């Protein structure tokens, strides 16, 4: 009995010794791998990291954060079968991360990354478009909330377009995927706009941004630029495939089945509205049913557009007013105000349009588009005799238009290129230096009349 007890104790102590030794080696390799990764010496980090992945995969999240950087470096600096082995290793790493650190591994985000990596190396992995689309579609359906990366959202949509063009997906499937991705992008644009608005308001109030806030501001602006870019590209692509000729028979056929589905009605009405299919009787039928099933600020705007077409402007304006009252969320309300302003601009009701656009700016100050629309209305009024007593005063309005347009790029850097085109065009139409000199008004302030009711300072001219 005594001998058995001694043997058991020795085995137990030996076991503890091995465990302690393994734990020490894990911590040592973790330190070595992490220090090398921070120094961007990924090749030196690779061996200690491999030990960690094999022997202590649940030790620390850094194993997976650093491992992703190490493997991406290996992928970028290798070719052929070796590169493919690193691609598969990274895919396995994300699966392993989810197993050991589930709470720190958002499924939508990491599944989308895995799908994107397979898409980027689709030829090497022999992946078909159908397989890749299935990957993205599953990831999006499983966790849409964290499936946010602009590139992956665009890849998901582009694969659907590819399959549709090959006759492997129906028009309904194409439009549904477009709507799903487009609505997700809108959510992200709202998210980053609201974050950016807080910083814009701080600056407007005379405050200075901290270094951290400046970095956040740049990040928010970058995301907004990327989301806007892919949104515009998606719209161009879908516009070629979603014509009134295609939409009207499709929605006519599906109406009975979906007439009480508010999401289907919203998407159908929105697409017909943006594709200018509003003259067809089906559009009115869809709008009225949408307002019946799910009355909202949106439905009131759509009804207003119908009333405007029928010449019932007074009634239409009442519906626009109801739309503004129904929406209470600042970002959403700003969009409603912008849409109303756009409609009124097209109706040449410029003063009312500016009021709504100004309200949109108060609610969402990081959106520069209302400034551009106001600038356009100034431009369109420059030849109005009610706005200036002579040619010089009327053309001075182009300075006001340029000034208003420049405000757009100050709050929304994504519009820089477009704003510059507008400004250059306006300034080319404004009075020349010679005309300013001859007018004797250099440096003076002009009062612009009519609906504009603003002042503008005439530029100084220097002939020396």
Secondary structure, 3 states (H helix, E strand, C coil): CHHHHHHHHHHHHHHHHHHHHHHHHHHHHHHHHHHHHHCCCHHHHHHHHHHHHHHCCCCCCHHHHHHHHHHHHHHHCCCHHHHHHHHHHHHHHHHHHHHHCHHHCCHHHHHHHHHHHHHHCHHHHCCCHHHHHHHHHHHHHHCCCCCCCHHHHHHHHHHHHHHHHCCCCCHHHHHHHHHHHHHHHHHHHHHHHHHHHHHHHHHHCCCCCCHHHHHHHHHHHHHHHHHHHHHHHHHHHHHHHCCHHHHHHHHHHHHHHHCCCHHHHHHHHHHHHHCCCCCCHHHHHHHHHHHHHCCCHHHHHHHHHHHHHCCCHHHHHHHHHHHHHHCCCHHHHHHHHHHHHHHHHHCCCHHHHHHHHHHHHHHCCCCCHHHHHHHHHHHHCCCCHHHCCCHHHHHHHHHHHHHHHHHHHHHCHHHHHHHHHHHHHHHHHCCCHHHHHHHCCCCCEEEECCCCCEEEECCCCCCC
